Amino acid sequence: MANQSTNAYCSICGKPYKVCRTCAEQKTFKPWRTVTDTIEHYKIYLAIHGYTVSNNKERAMTELEKCDLSGLKTFSPEIQKAIKEILSKPKVQKSVTKKENADMNE
């Protein structure tokens, strides 16, 4: 059973942690402690959230490259999937010219 003082779960790894009342009640901005258990996990969260909103894979990749992803296997499955999607290289499709196509058919 979780510790009685646990009142939040990390959005990246799912680990339970304690958010102080001040952070939990903050209305003008969302403190990182209300989303993740560590600042490193918050950086990952921001990169993934930015990608989800903008679909800018290049920017998300640049942001993730600055993050500590050493605990990737401990992250929740959906976070692992998102990180792998962002860091995957796009498949390069080679276009075949008419001449190359004709040469292949000979």
Stockholm file with secondary structure:
# STOCKHOLM 1.0

chainA/1-106         MANQSTNAYCSICGKPYKVCRTCAEQKTFKPWRTVTDTIEHYKIYLAIHGYTVSNNKERAMTELEKCDLSGLKTFSPEIQKAIKEILSKPKVQKSVTKKENADMNE
#=GR chainA/1-106 SS CCCTTCCEECTTTCCEECCCHHHHHCCSSCCGGGTCSSHHHHHHHHHHHHHHHHCCHHHHHHHHHTSCCTTGGGSCHHHHHHHHHHHSCCCCCCCCCHHHHHHHHC
#=GC SS_cons         CCCTTCCEECTTTCCEECCCHHHHHCCSSCCGGGTCSSHHHHHHHHHHHHHHHHCCHHHHHHHHHTSCCTTGGGSCHHHHHHHHHHHSCCCCCCCCCHHHHHHHHC
//
